[in-house]
Structures are given as structure tokens and as C-alpha cells.
């Protein structure tokens, strides 16, 4: 809960005590851009996830009619996780290296076309 506290307090300072259902996706996008300016992409995704979870909590526990302003395809696409892929090769081995959620993986397989027994 402590990790959510900071973003919720900043949200309250930004939007005040106004109704939650009056917050638009444009307001959310402006808020997230200002909040995460200069941060790494991973931090931006975490802040987006925390704010989206807050709106889901309100929808699930207080107002079932609330539409999550973080749920628009445009905002989700801006803050989604991307996978980076790098192809590496040597004389006898080929492989690909990719990163997922900050963990690096490397897959190799023998290059049979160049392998001489």
C-alpha cells in the first residue's frame, strides 16, 4: 500500500476532491506525463499500473459504472511493456537475446549449416 500512497496523494493534489468519474483519459495522460517526466520506461509503466489499479479499485468497490480512464487503447499502448530482441551469431552457434520484465534471456542453437564434423 505504501507504493500506491505517493501516486494517490499526487492524484488528489492534481484533481482535488472532484468526482472520479469526471476524470478523462486526456487528464490521466497529462498527469502521467508530468509525473513521470525524465523517468525510465519501467518506472513509467509502474506509475501507470498503480493509477490504473486505483481506478479499478474504485470501480470494483464504490462505483460499478465507472469507466477506467487508463483503459483506453491509446494510453495502454503508450505504457505497455515492450520486448527488445538482439540477434547474435558466432561460427558454430547462433542465438537471440531478449529482455522481458527486466530479466535478460539468451537462447542458442547450433548452426548446422556451418558445422563440420
N, C-alpha and C positions, 0 to 999 in steps of 0.2 A: 504494500500500500504506500510505502514511502516514495517509491519511484513515481507513482502517479500524482502524488501530492503537489510537486513542483509545477507540473503542467496544468493541473486543475486550478491552482492558485493564479497562475498567469492567465488562464482562460477567464476566470472570474474578474480579474483586473481589466481584461480586454473587453469583455462583453457585459460586465456588471450583473445585476440581478434580473435582467430581461428574460423573457421566456425562451427556453431552449429550442422550441420549435420555430423560432424566428431566425435562427442561425442558418445562413445559406452556405452552399459549397464555396462560393466566392469568398465569404468571410473566413471560412476554415482555411482555404488556400493562402489567403493573405496572412492570417495568423501563423500558420506553419512556416511560411517563407520567412517571416520576420523572426520567429522563434529559433529557427534552425540555420539562420544565415551564417555562413562560414564553418558549419559543422560538416563532418564526414557523412557520406551516404548512409552508413549503418546507423548513426545517431538520428538522422532524419527519419529513417524507417521506424525506429523505436518510438520517436515522438508521435509520428502518425498513428502507429498501432495503439499507443496509450490514449490518444484523443478519440480514436475510433471505438476503443473499448469503453470509454466513458459514455459515449452516445448510445452504445449497445446496452450498457447497464441501465441508463435512463429509460430506454425503450422497453427492456425486459421487466423492469421493476416499478416504473412510475407511469409511463405513457406509451401504451402499445401502439398508438397511432403515429408515433414519432418516426420520421424517416432519417436515417443516419446521413448527415451531410458529408461524411467522409466516404460514403459508399458509392459515390458517383464513379463511373469508369475512368473519367479524366484524372481524378485525384488518385485513385488506386493505381493507375498506370504510372503516374509520376513517382509514387513512393513504393513501387513493387521491388522485389528482390531480383537482381539480375545475376546470371551466371557468366563468368568470364572463362574463356577457353583459350589455351595456348597449345599449339601443336609443336612437339619436339621430336627430333629424329636423330639417330646415330647410324652407324654402319649396320649393326646387327639388330638393333631394337628400335621400335617406333613407339610413340606413346602420345598421350594427351594429358595435359594438366588442367584441372578446373577447380574453381573455388565455389563453395556453397556454404552460406551462413558463416563465413569467416574461416572455414576449415578447408585446407588445400588437399586435393586428391591427385594422384598420378597413376595413370593406367598404362601398362606397357604390354606389347605383344611382339613376338619375333617377326622380323622382316624376312619372310621365306623367299622372296624373290632374289635377295642378295646373299642368302645363307648358302655356304658351300660346305658340304660335309666331307 
